[in-house]
Amino acid sequence: MPNEPMYHDGMRQLQDVRQTRPLADRLEQVTVRTAFTAEDREFIERCPMFFVATADAHGVPDCSYKGGLPGFVRVLDDHTLAFPDYDGNGMYRSWGNVLSNPHIGLLFLDFENPKRIRVNGTAQISEDDPLRAEYPGSVFIVRVTATRIFPNCPRYIHKMQLVEYSAYAPRPDYTPPVPAWKTFDVFRDSLPVRDRQDDSKG
């Protein structure tokens, strides 16, 4: 929540052990913001992936990778970003958590030119969001209202190069291939009807 302190007692305890409380306070003063800057927007919208952390109603955490083509995450205004949910494994651990507990943490990374930004806030998921029409292959749209935006030191980001974008990433006028695991016999009878493409052969 916006009015909650940046650091809770557990964080303060470790800051005091390492004598970093003044540094932590200075970082909050200097780097933490509640509105996206133009630089934040440019960085986020060129990222082809991010990590998302959620928790259920009991605080049990889950972390997931989300990928797409650059631009699949959009900064809509000073406090809001949105991105599509694409077809996955059907467990809905992240977005199911959001329905129980809207608090969310996103981590955007650039491995080629090491940089990272954290976005903490609350999320909503909708099948009827008008943005869905702009995202071929989308199932839901997730909107995040940012309460804290802050960069982190990139020193431990290993420098890596993107070789190619995933062939499965949805895009206009393109039908992604069927993932191999959906053709395995062990899953065939549990797939939703829309994915049982070869049932007529069975």
N, CA, C and O of each residue as an XYZ file, in Angstrom:
808
protein
N       0.848     -1.192      0.000
C       0.000      0.000      0.000
C       0.886      1.244      0.000
O       1.982      1.220      0.559
N       0.417      2.347     -0.629
C       1.242      3.540     -0.735
C       1.673      4.119      0.597
O       2.775      4.656      0.706
N       0.817      4.020      1.625
C       1.133      4.638      2.903
C       1.915      3.721      3.846
O       2.297      4.136      4.940
N       2.151      2.489      3.429
C       2.924      1.585      4.262
C       4.397      1.956      4.185
O       4.862      2.415      3.142
N       5.140      1.764      5.272
C       6.566      2.103      5.242
C       7.309      1.219      4.251
O       6.894      0.096      3.964
N       8.398      1.736      3.743
C       9.229      1.002      2.788
C       9.841     -0.240      3.434
O      10.001     -1.268      2.776
N      10.181     -0.147      4.719
C      10.888     -1.229      5.391
C      10.117     -1.689      6.621
O       9.672     -0.869      7.424
N       9.958     -3.012      6.768
C       9.327     -3.530      7.974
C      10.400     -3.941      8.981
O      11.594     -3.789      8.724
N       9.961     -4.466     10.133
C      10.895     -4.747     11.230
C      11.980     -5.749     10.839
O      13.129     -5.614     11.259
N      11.624     -6.751     10.039
C      12.618     -7.726      9.633
C      13.712     -7.101      8.786
O      14.892     -7.403      8.961
N      13.316     -6.228      7.864
C      14.296     -5.525      7.038
C      15.181     -4.630      7.901
O      16.399     -4.581      7.724
N      14.552     -3.928      8.829
C      15.312     -3.045      9.721
C      16.301     -3.834     10.572
O      17.413     -3.372     10.827
N      15.899     -5.010     11.006
C      16.785     -5.818     11.836
C      18.074     -6.151     11.089
O      19.165     -6.040     11.648
N      17.950     -6.560      9.825
C      19.138     -6.912      9.054
C      19.936     -5.677      8.647
O      21.163     -5.727      8.562
N      19.240     -4.572      8.396
C      19.958     -3.320      8.120
C      20.825     -2.932      9.316
O      21.960     -2.484      9.155
N      20.280     -3.108     10.502
C      21.036     -2.746     11.706
C      22.216     -3.686     11.923
O      23.276     -3.253     12.375
N      22.041     -4.975     11.602
C      23.150     -5.920     11.720
C      24.300     -5.488     10.806
O      25.468     -5.564     11.186
N      23.957     -5.035      9.599
C      24.970     -4.664      8.615
C      25.259     -3.162      8.578
O      26.024     -2.690      7.737
N      24.642     -2.416      9.497
C      24.848     -0.964      9.599
C      24.490     -0.244      8.298
O      25.191      0.675      7.876
N      23.382     -0.675      7.662
C      22.977     -0.073      6.386
C      21.665      0.695      6.478
O      21.103      1.086      5.455
N      21.168      0.915      7.702
C      19.892      1.647      7.829
C      19.983      3.035      7.186
O      19.079      3.398      6.434
N      21.029      3.827      7.444
C      21.098      5.139      6.793
C      21.158      5.035      5.266
O      20.565      5.853      4.562
N      21.872      4.032      4.761
C      21.951      3.849      3.318
C      20.593      3.459      2.747
O      20.181      3.969      1.705
N      19.901      2.557      3.430
C      18.567      2.146      2.983
C      17.622      3.336      2.949
O      16.835      3.483      2.014
N      17.698      4.188      3.970
C      16.840      5.373      3.996
C      17.187      6.333      2.857
O      16.302      6.927      2.241
N      18.490      6.477      2.585
C      18.901      7.375      1.502
C      18.446      6.837      0.138
O      18.020      7.598     -0.731
N      18.545      5.526     -0.032
C      18.080      4.937     -1.285
C      16.586      5.176     -1.474
O      16.134      5.469     -2.582
N      15.831      5.054     -0.405
C      14.396      5.337     -0.507
C      14.165      6.782     -0.919
O      13.324      7.062     -1.773
N      14.910      7.698     -0.312
C      14.741      9.115     -0.609
C      15.121      9.461     -2.051
O      14.481     10.299     -2.687
N      16.163      8.808     -2.556
C      16.746      9.210     -3.842
C      16.188      8.423     -5.033
O      16.004      8.986     -6.112
N      15.918      7.121     -4.845
C      15.598      6.292     -6.013
C      14.141      5.855     -6.109
O      13.663      5.563     -7.205
N      13.427      5.803     -4.991
C      12.074      5.260     -5.023
C      11.085      6.330     -5.479
O      11.113      7.468     -5.012
N      10.217      5.937     -6.397
C       9.210      6.866     -6.908
C       7.866      6.146     -7.056
O       7.799      4.917     -7.022
N       6.823      6.915     -7.215
C       5.488      6.340     -7.373
C       4.940      6.555     -8.768
O       3.860      6.060     -9.091
N       5.669      7.286     -9.604
C       5.233      7.536    -10.978
C       6.338      7.116    -11.942
O       7.522      7.309    -11.665
N       5.944      6.546    -13.068
C       6.909      6.148    -14.080
C       7.503      7.378    -14.755
O       6.786      8.322    -15.086
N       8.801      7.360    -14.954
C       9.467      8.412    -15.720
C       9.484      7.997    -17.183
O       9.151      6.861    -17.518
N       9.872      8.918    -18.047
C      10.006      8.592    -19.466
C      11.057      7.498    -19.667
O      10.907      6.633    -20.530
N      12.115      7.545    -18.866
C      13.162      6.520    -18.954
C      12.635      5.159    -18.505
O      12.965      4.137    -19.107
N      11.817      5.141    -17.450
C      11.195      3.888    -17.010
C      10.352      3.294    -18.133
O      10.439      2.102    -18.426
N       9.538      4.138    -18.755
C       8.651      3.675    -19.822
C       9.449      3.054    -20.965
O       9.124      1.971    -21.452
N      10.493      3.756    -21.383
C      11.307      3.267    -22.503
C      11.934      1.926    -22.151
O      11.945      1.007    -22.970
N      12.453      1.814    -20.942
C      13.107      0.573    -20.522
C      12.115     -0.583    -20.456
O      12.362     -1.651    -21.015
N      11.002     -0.370    -19.778
C      10.011     -1.428    -19.596
C       9.452     -1.895    -20.931
O       9.269     -3.094    -21.145
N       9.181     -0.958    -21.827
C       8.528     -1.324    -23.081
C       9.473     -1.968    -24.087
O       9.024     -2.461    -25.121
N      10.756     -1.973    -23.807
C      11.673     -2.710    -24.691
C      12.086     -4.051    -24.100
O      12.821     -4.809    -24.733
N      11.621     -4.348    -22.898
C      11.956     -5.629    -22.278
C      11.109     -6.754    -22.879
O       9.888     -6.623    -22.951
N      11.735     -7.860    -23.312
C      10.974     -8.990    -23.836
C      10.585    -10.007    -22.755
O      10.023    -11.059    -23.057
N      10.889     -9.685    -21.504
C      10.550    -10.592    -20.407
C      10.620     -9.863    -19.079
O      11.213     -8.791    -18.967
N       9.998    -10.472    -18.073
C      10.134     -9.989    -16.698
C       9.795    -11.137    -15.766
O       9.263    -12.162    -16.190
N      10.108    -10.953    -14.501
C       9.730    -11.913    -13.472
C       8.627    -11.288    -12.621
O       8.628    -10.083    -12.369
N       7.687    -12.125    -12.183
C       6.580    -11.638    -11.374
C       6.480    -12.471    -10.105
O       6.526    -13.700    -10.152
N       6.342    -11.791     -8.969
C       6.159    -12.446     -7.680
C       4.762    -12.131     -7.164
O       4.330    -10.978     -7.160
N       4.062    -13.180     -6.730
C       2.737    -13.035     -6.134
C       2.699    -13.895     -4.872
O       3.630    -14.652     -4.595
N       1.623    -13.768     -4.122
C       1.420    -14.610     -2.944
C      -0.070    -14.864     -2.788
O      -0.898    -14.048     -3.192
N      -0.397    -16.000     -2.199
C      -1.811    -16.296     -2.001
C      -2.329    -15.574     -0.756
O      -1.616    -14.770     -0.156
N      -3.560    -15.862     -0.380
C      -4.189    -15.164      0.747
C      -3.480    -15.427      2.066
O      -3.647    -14.669      3.022
N      -2.678    -16.507      2.129
C      -1.949    -16.842      3.355
C      -0.501    -16.373      3.305
O       0.265    -16.622      4.236
N      -0.125    -15.702      2.233
C       1.237    -15.207      2.110
C       2.210    -16.201      1.511
O       3.413    -15.942      1.497
N       1.725    -17.338      1.012
C       2.617    -18.328      0.381
C       3.017    -17.795     -0.995
O       2.148    -17.527     -1.824
N       4.315    -17.639     -1.249
C       4.756    -16.950     -2.465
C       4.829    -17.847     -3.694
O       4.853    -19.075     -3.602
N       4.863    -17.196     -4.830
C       5.081    -17.865     -6.100
C       5.831    -16.883     -6.993
O       5.582    -15.679     -6.938
N       6.749    -17.392     -7.817
C       7.506    -16.535     -8.718
C       7.441    -17.140    -10.106
O       7.541    -18.357    -10.259
N       7.277    -16.303    -11.121
C       7.122    -16.807    -12.476
C       7.827    -15.899    -13.476
O       8.026    -14.709    -13.234
N       8.195    -16.491    -14.597
C       8.765    -15.759    -15.729
C       7.648    -15.481    -16.723
O       6.819    -16.351    -16.988
N       7.624    -14.268    -17.274
C       6.664    -13.929    -18.322
C       7.428    -13.349    -19.510
O       8.256    -12.453    -19.344
N       7.151    -13.857    -20.693
C       7.868    -13.396    -21.867
C       6.946    -13.066    -23.023
O       5.819    -13.556    -23.098
N       7.433    -12.235    -23.915
C       6.720    -11.851    -25.129
C       7.676    -11.062    -25.998
O       8.875    -11.016    -25.723
N       7.165    -10.447    -27.031
C       8.014     -9.600    -27.853
C       8.114     -8.218    -27.207
O       7.206     -7.817    -26.479
N       9.199     -7.485    -27.459
C       9.314     -6.131    -26.887
C       8.052     -5.316    -27.169
O       7.529     -5.318    -28.284
N       7.579     -4.628    -26.146
C       6.342     -3.859    -26.274
C       5.134     -4.582    -25.715
O       4.049     -4.006    -25.642
N       5.307     -5.867    -25.310
C       4.139     -6.574    -24.790
C       3.729     -6.049    -23.422
O       2.592     -6.255    -22.997
N       4.644     -5.369    -22.723
C       4.282     -4.639    -21.505
C       4.196     -3.168    -21.879
O       5.124     -2.622    -22.475
N       3.096     -2.531    -21.535
C       2.902     -1.123    -21.862
C       2.715     -0.298    -20.593
O       2.000     -0.701    -19.675
N       3.354      0.837    -20.556
C       3.109      1.798    -19.487
C       1.990      2.708    -19.974
O       2.183      3.500    -20.896
N       0.828      2.594    -19.354
C      -0.366      3.296    -19.834
C      -0.442      4.737    -19.358
O      -0.947      5.608    -20.066
N       0.063      4.984    -18.153
C       0.077      6.344    -17.619
C       1.134      6.392    -16.522
O       1.927      5.460    -16.389
N       1.154      7.451    -15.747
C       2.210      7.616    -14.743
C       2.241      6.518    -13.688
O       3.273      6.293    -13.055
N       1.117      5.833    -13.498
C       1.036      4.870    -12.396
C       0.582      3.472    -12.815
O       0.460      2.591    -11.964
N       0.331      3.250    -14.100
C      -0.289      1.997    -14.534
C       0.472      1.366    -15.686
O       0.859      2.043    -16.639
N       0.681      0.063    -15.587
C       1.176     -0.681    -16.736
C       0.257     -1.870    -16.975
O      -0.501     -2.277    -16.095
N       0.339     -2.413    -18.175
C      -0.527     -3.536    -18.545
C       0.240     -4.501    -19.431
O       1.165     -4.118    -20.147
N      -0.167     -5.762    -19.365
C       0.440     -6.775    -20.217
C      -0.547     -7.922    -20.390
O      -1.462     -8.082    -19.583
N      -0.364     -8.724    -21.447
C      -1.280     -9.835    -21.695
C      -0.875    -11.092    -20.938
O       0.297    -11.301    -20.625
N      -1.861    -11.915    -20.655
C      -1.608    -13.286    -20.229
C      -1.824    -14.147    -21.459
O      -2.885    -14.106    -22.081
N      -0.801    -14.935    -21.806
C      -0.891    -15.828    -22.952
C      -1.160    -17.253    -22.473
O      -1.042    -17.554    -21.285
N      -1.520    -18.119    -23.409
C      -1.745    -19.522    -23.102
C      -0.521    -20.113    -22.420
O       0.608    -19.912    -22.867
N      -0.755    -20.848    -21.325
C       0.361    -21.451    -20.593
C       0.034    -22.882    -20.211
O      -0.558    -23.624    -20.994
N       0.423    -23.265    -19.001
C       0.183    -24.644    -18.575
C      -1.152    -24.819    -17.862
O      -1.491    -25.926    -17.443
N      -1.911    -23.737    -17.722
C      -3.252    -23.858    -17.164
C      -3.338    -23.913    -15.654
O      -4.433    -24.057    -15.110
N      -2.200    -23.801    -14.951
C      -2.266    -23.860    -13.481
C      -2.714    -22.535    -12.875
O      -3.312    -22.522    -11.799
N      -2.437    -21.432    -13.540
C      -2.830    -20.090    -13.080
C      -2.406    -19.802    -11.651
O      -3.197    -19.329    -10.836
N      -1.144    -20.097    -11.362
C      -0.626    -19.840    -10.023
C      -0.473    -18.328     -9.784
O      -0.889    -17.828     -8.739
N       0.102    -17.618    -10.714
C       0.303    -16.176    -10.523
C      -1.023    -15.432    -10.495
O      -1.322    -14.715     -9.540
N      -1.817    -15.605    -11.548
C      -3.040    -14.791    -11.650
C      -4.124    -15.300    -10.723
O      -4.996    -14.530    -10.321
N      -4.094    -16.581    -10.371
C      -4.991    -17.068     -9.324
C      -4.660    -16.417     -7.993
O      -5.556    -16.066     -7.224
N      -3.353    -16.256     -7.720
C      -2.954    -15.544     -6.503
C      -3.488    -14.122     -6.499
O      -3.957    -13.637     -5.469
N      -3.420    -13.452     -7.641
C      -3.878    -12.062     -7.720
C      -5.350    -11.949     -7.355
O      -5.765    -10.962     -6.748
N      -6.143    -12.953     -7.719
C      -7.566    -12.909     -7.348
C      -7.759    -13.012     -5.844
O      -8.760    -12.534     -5.311
N      -6.798    -13.637     -5.152
C      -6.881    -13.768     -3.693
C      -6.130    -12.673     -2.964
O      -6.504    -12.282     -1.858
N      -5.066    -12.176     -3.586
C      -4.185    -11.193     -2.961
C      -3.591    -10.339     -4.074
O      -2.690    -10.801     -4.775
N      -4.062     -9.114     -4.260
C      -3.654     -8.320     -5.417
C      -2.239     -7.763     -5.366
O      -1.782     -7.193     -6.357
N      -1.533     -7.906     -4.259
C      -0.173     -7.366     -4.164
C       0.772     -8.136     -5.084
O       0.725     -9.364     -5.159
N       1.629     -7.393     -5.781
C       2.448     -8.003     -6.813
C       3.791     -7.287     -6.891
O       3.892     -6.097     -6.596
N       4.820     -8.029     -7.293
C       6.138     -7.445     -7.521
C       6.641     -7.872     -8.889
O       6.595     -9.055     -9.228
N       7.123     -6.913     -9.678
C       7.653     -7.201    -11.008
C       9.123     -6.801    -11.048
O       9.525     -5.800    -10.455
N       9.915     -7.596    -11.755
C      11.329     -7.292    -11.938
C      11.648     -7.321    -13.423
O      11.550     -8.361    -14.075
N      12.034     -6.156    -13.952
C      12.418     -6.029    -15.354
C      13.933     -5.970    -15.442
O      14.583     -5.248    -14.686
N      14.501     -6.752    -16.391
C      15.948     -6.879    -16.489
C      16.415     -6.698    -17.927
O      15.739     -7.098    -18.875
N      17.578     -6.090    -18.066
C      18.283     -6.052    -19.349
C      19.616     -6.757    -19.115
O      20.459     -6.274    -18.360
N      19.797     -7.898    -19.767
C      21.018     -8.672    -19.578
C      22.151     -8.219    -20.499
O      23.322     -8.456    -20.203
N      21.811     -7.571    -21.610
C      22.850     -7.143    -22.548
C      23.511     -5.851    -22.088
O      24.725     -5.687    -22.216
N      22.718     -4.947    -21.559
C      23.220     -3.698    -20.990
C      22.721     -3.653    -19.554
O      21.708     -3.011    -19.274
N      23.415     -4.322    -18.643
C      22.871     -4.621    -17.315
C      22.141     -3.459    -16.630
O      22.701     -2.395    -16.364
N      20.878     -3.724    -16.365
C      20.009     -2.744    -15.714
C      18.796     -3.498    -15.201
O      18.389     -4.502    -15.785
N      18.215     -3.009    -14.100
C      16.992     -3.616    -13.600
C      16.136     -2.589    -12.884
O      16.637     -1.636    -12.288
N      14.836     -2.809    -12.958
C      13.855     -1.953    -12.287
C      12.824     -2.852    -11.618
O      12.340     -3.819    -12.207
N      12.504     -2.511    -10.379
C      11.438     -3.193     -9.658
C      10.177     -2.325     -9.708
O      10.238     -1.098     -9.624
N       9.043     -2.998     -9.846
C       7.745     -2.323     -9.768
C       6.893     -3.113     -8.788
O       6.571     -4.275     -9.039
N       6.527     -2.495     -7.680
C       5.626     -3.109     -6.706
C       4.288     -2.390     -6.752
O       4.231     -1.176     -6.945
N       3.212     -3.147     -6.574
C       1.903     -2.516     -6.609
C       0.802     -3.526     -6.425
O       0.978     -4.552     -5.767
N      -0.341     -3.223     -7.018
C      -1.493     -4.124     -6.969
C      -1.952     -4.408     -8.392
O      -1.809     -3.574     -9.286
N      -2.501     -5.591     -8.584
C      -2.863     -6.029     -9.928
C      -4.334     -6.389    -10.018
O      -4.971     -6.767     -9.034
N      -4.853     -6.259    -11.236
C      -6.198     -6.718    -11.577
C      -6.089     -7.513    -12.863
O      -5.288     -7.179    -13.737
N      -6.885     -8.561    -12.985
C      -6.886     -9.385    -14.182
C      -8.279     -9.407    -14.771
O      -9.265     -9.552    -14.048
N      -8.362     -9.262    -16.098
C      -9.675     -9.172    -16.731
C      -9.668     -9.847    -18.099
O      -8.734     -9.696    -18.886
N     -10.735    -10.594    -18.355
C     -10.937    -11.189    -19.669
C     -11.582    -10.187    -20.618
O     -11.500    -10.340    -21.837
N     -12.226     -9.158    -20.060
C     -12.988     -8.200    -20.865
C     -12.268     -6.878    -21.078
O     -12.869     -5.933    -21.590
N     -11.010     -6.786    -20.705
C     -10.265     -5.541    -20.866
C     -10.195     -5.167    -22.349
O      -9.873     -6.020    -23.176
N     -10.490     -3.907    -22.703
C     -10.451     -3.514    -24.123
C      -9.076     -3.676    -24.767
O      -8.979     -3.757    -25.991
N      -8.017     -3.725    -23.968
C      -6.682     -3.915    -24.540
C      -6.499     -5.301    -25.161
O      -5.587     -5.503    -25.963
N      -7.348     -6.244    -24.802
C      -7.186     -7.605    -25.333
C      -7.191     -7.626    -26.845
O      -6.494     -8.431    -27.465
N      -7.982     -6.737    -27.445
C      -8.073     -6.686    -28.910
C      -6.746     -6.298    -29.551
O      -6.520     -6.569    -30.731
N      -5.876     -5.667    -28.782
C      -4.593     -5.216    -29.308
C      -3.480     -6.235    -29.091
O      -2.341     -6.012    -29.503
N      -3.804     -7.342    -28.451
C      -2.807     -8.373    -28.166
C      -3.250     -9.706    -28.759
O      -3.973    -10.452    -28.099
N      -2.842    -10.026    -29.975
C      -3.187    -11.335    -30.536
C      -2.710    -12.456    -29.623
O      -1.583    -12.431    -29.127
N      -3.567    -13.426    -29.407
C      -3.192    -14.561    -28.576
C      -3.390    -14.357    -27.096
O      -3.105    -15.262    -26.312
N      -3.870    -13.195    -26.685
C      -4.036    -12.958    -25.250
C      -5.271    -13.663    -24.705
O      -6.269    -13.827    -25.407
N      -5.192    -14.074    -23.450
C      -6.298    -14.730    -22.762
C      -6.930    -13.767    -21.764
O      -8.153    -13.641    -21.693
N      -6.081    -13.091    -20.996
C      -6.503    -12.057    -20.067
C      -5.569    -10.859    -20.243
O      -4.526    -10.957    -20.889
N      -5.961     -9.736    -19.661
C      -5.072     -8.584    -19.536
C      -4.870     -8.326    -18.053
O      -5.822     -8.318    -17.272
N      -3.627     -8.116    -17.680
C      -3.295     -7.784    -16.301
C      -2.891     -6.317    -16.256
O      -2.015     -5.885    -17.005
N      -3.526     -5.563    -15.386
C      -3.163     -4.155    -15.158
C      -2.575     -4.034    -13.758
O      -3.135     -4.544    -12.787
N      -1.446     -3.353    -13.671
C      -0.777     -3.150    -12.395
C      -0.751     -1.668    -12.063
O      -0.288     -0.853    -12.861
N      -1.249     -1.323    -10.886
C      -1.136      0.033    -10.371
C       0.100      0.086     -9.487
O       0.151     -0.549     -8.434
N       1.087      0.844     -9.921
C       2.369      0.878     -9.210
C       2.279      1.744     -7.961
O       1.749      2.855     -7.989
N       2.806      1.212     -6.869
C       2.916      1.998     -5.637
C       4.370      2.369     -5.351
O       4.641      3.381     -4.704
N       5.294      1.553     -5.831
C       6.725      1.858     -5.701
C       7.452      1.390     -6.949
O       7.267      0.262     -7.405
N       8.278      2.267     -7.494
C       9.098      1.971     -8.667
C      10.517      2.331     -8.287
O      10.790      3.456     -7.867
N      11.427      1.371     -8.436
C      12.798      1.728     -8.076
C      13.808      0.846     -8.799
O      13.624     -0.366     -8.916
N      14.881      1.477     -9.281
C      15.968      0.714     -9.897
C      16.822      0.071     -8.823
O      16.854      0.517     -7.676
N      17.514     -0.987     -9.219
C      18.462     -1.657     -8.333
C      19.835     -1.659     -8.971
O      19.964     -1.591    -10.193
N      20.848     -1.734     -8.147
C      22.223     -1.851     -8.637
C      22.348     -3.089     -9.527
O      21.934     -4.176     -9.122
N      22.913     -2.944    -10.735
C      22.991     -4.081    -11.659
C      24.268     -4.900    -11.553
O      24.544     -5.716    -12.433
N      25.051     -4.703    -10.503
C      26.399     -5.285    -10.498
C      26.431     -6.797    -10.625
O      27.391     -7.340    -11.172
N      25.410     -7.495    -10.136
C      25.442     -8.961    -10.185
C      24.654     -9.536    -11.369
O      24.459    -10.748    -11.457
N      24.211     -8.679    -12.263
C      23.534     -9.173    -13.462
C      24.597     -9.676    -14.438
O      25.455     -8.912    -14.880
N      24.533    -10.942    -14.764
C      25.478    -11.514    -15.723
C      25.149    -10.988    -17.117
O      23.986    -10.971    -17.521
N      26.157    -10.567    -17.838
C      25.918    -10.021    -19.167
C      25.687    -11.166    -20.146
O      26.563    -12.006    -20.353
N      24.509    -11.192    -20.741
C      24.137    -12.239    -21.681
C      23.509    -11.598    -22.910
O      23.012    -10.474    -22.858
N      23.542    -12.328    -24.007
C      23.018    -11.805    -25.262
C      21.791    -12.595    -25.681
O      21.763    -13.822    -25.587
N      20.780    -11.878    -26.145
C      19.586    -12.529    -26.674
C      19.919    -13.151    -28.019
O      20.404    -12.466    -28.920
N      19.662    -14.444    -28.160
C      19.954    -15.138    -29.417
C      18.778    -15.034    -30.372
O      18.955    -14.703    -31.545
N      17.587    -15.313    -29.883
C      16.391    -15.156    -30.707
C      15.164    -15.110    -29.803
O      15.176    -15.627    -28.686
N      14.095    -14.475    -30.313
C      12.843    -14.439    -29.579
C      12.151    -15.793    -29.708
O      12.318    -16.492    -30.708
N      11.380    -16.152    -28.698
C      10.688    -17.431    -28.697
C       9.717    -17.528    -29.875
O       8.982    -16.588    -30.176
N       9.736    -18.676    -30.522
C       8.792    -18.916    -31.623
C       7.360    -18.992    -31.116
O       6.415    -18.886    -31.897
N       7.198    -19.176    -29.809
C       5.863    -19.296    -29.234
C       5.254    -17.947    -28.852
O       4.069    -17.876    -28.526
N       6.053    -16.874    -28.890
C       5.548    -15.558    -28.493
C       4.510    -15.075    -29.498
O       4.822    -14.934    -30.680
N       3.277    -14.816    -29.049
C       2.253    -14.351    -29.978
C       2.630    -13.019    -30.622
O       3.350    -12.209    -30.038
N       2.134    -12.816    -31.822
C       2.356    -11.584    -32.585
C       1.296    -11.504    -33.664
O       0.649    -12.510    -33.957
N       1.096    -10.340    -34.266
C       0.059    -10.211    -35.300
C       0.324    -11.117    -36.501
O       1.469    -11.325    -36.902
N      -0.755    -11.646    -37.060
C      -0.699    -12.451    -38.278
C       0.267    -13.628    -38.163
O       1.037    -13.908    -39.082
N       0.214    -14.309    -37.027
C       1.142    -15.403    -36.776
C       0.474    -16.432    -35.881
O      -0.163    -16.084    -34.887
N       0.622    -17.699    -36.238
C       0.105    -18.779    -35.409
C       1.279    -19.519    -34.780
O       2.011    -20.212    -35.487
N       1.474    -19.390    -33.475
C       2.602    -20.077    -32.833
C       2.462    -21.592    -32.951
O       1.347    -22.106    -33.045
N       3.582    -22.310    -32.945
C       3.500    -23.776    -32.971
C       2.900    -24.310    -31.678
O       2.899    -23.631    -30.651
N       2.389    -25.536    -31.743
C       1.851    -26.194    -30.557
C       3.036    -26.679    -29.714
O       3.919    -27.356    -30.241
N       3.073    -26.347    -28.415
C       4.191    -26.837    -27.585
C       4.186    -28.355    -27.533
O       3.127    -28.982    -27.498
N       5.371    -28.937    -27.529
C       5.501    -30.391    -27.600
C       4.747    -31.103    -26.481
O       4.156    -32.157    -26.713
N       4.759    -30.543    -25.270
C       4.159    -31.255    -24.139
C       2.656    -31.466    -24.318
O       2.082    -32.378    -23.724
N       2.012    -30.615    -25.144
C       0.578    -30.788    -25.366
C       0.274    -31.985    -26.272
O      -0.885    -32.373    -26.418
N       1.300    -32.564    -26.872
C       1.106    -33.744    -27.706
C       1.411    -35.036    -26.956
O       1.218    -36.122    -27.505
N       1.883    -34.941    -25.713
C       2.243    -36.135    -24.958
C       0.983    -36.893    -24.513
O       0.002    -36.284    -24.085
N       1.023    -38.203    -24.617
C      -0.130    -39.024    -24.228
C      -0.555    -38.792    -22.791
O      -1.745    -38.833    -22.479
N       0.424    -38.546    -21.899
C       0.111    -38.390    -20.481
C      -0.785    -37.179    -20.221
O      -1.463    -37.128    -19.194
N      -0.802    -36.193    -21.143
C      -1.634    -34.997    -20.959
C      -2.860    -34.981    -21.864
O      -3.784    -34.201    -21.632
N      -2.883    -35.819    -22.881
C      -3.895    -35.696    -23.937
C      -5.325    -35.643    -23.408
O      -6.105    -34.792    -23.835
N      -5.681    -36.537    -22.486
C      -7.080    -36.595    -22.044
C      -7.442    -35.494    -21.053
O      -8.611    -35.343    -20.701
N      -6.451    -34.721    -20.599
C      -6.757    -33.654    -19.648
C      -6.733    -32.264    -20.301
O      -7.037    -31.267    -19.646
N      -6.378    -32.199    -21.566
C      -6.346    -30.907    -22.254
C      -7.757    -30.374    -22.449
O      -8.697    -31.151    -22.617
N      -7.912    -29.034    -22.427
C      -9.217    -28.476    -22.788
C      -9.548    -28.828    -24.236
O      -8.646    -29.078    -25.035
N     -10.815    -28.847    -24.571
C     -11.263    -29.257    -25.909
C     -10.540    -28.464    -26.997
O     -10.198    -29.019    -28.042
N     -10.308    -27.186    -26.763
C      -9.687    -26.352    -27.807
C      -8.280    -26.828    -28.176
O      -7.777    -26.515    -29.255
N      -7.644    -27.592    -27.265
C      -6.274    -28.045    -27.520
C      -6.187    -29.489    -27.993
O      -5.092    -29.994    -28.241
N      -7.319    -30.153    -28.120
C      -7.294    -31.573    -28.534
C      -7.349    -31.674    -30.048
O      -8.322    -32.164    -30.622
N      -6.296    -31.203    -30.676
C      -6.275    -31.087    -32.135
C      -6.207    -32.426    -32.841
O      -6.643    -32.549    -33.986
N      -5.667    -33.424    -32.174
C      -5.462    -34.710    -32.854
C      -6.404    -35.808    -32.377
O      -6.192    -36.985    -32.665
N      -7.471    -35.408    -31.628
C      -8.351    -36.440    -31.088
C      -8.986    -37.293    -32.183
O      -9.251    -38.476    -31.973
N      -9.229    -36.698    -33.346
C      -9.873    -37.434    -34.424
C      -9.000    -38.579    -34.927
O      -9.490    -39.529    -35.539
N      -7.672    -38.471    -34.654
C      -6.748    -39.511    -35.105
C      -6.628    -40.631    -34.076
O      -6.098    -41.704    -34.363
N      -7.135    -40.357    -32.860
C      -6.925    -41.322    -31.789
C      -7.970    -42.399    -31.781
O      -7.930    -43.291    -30.934
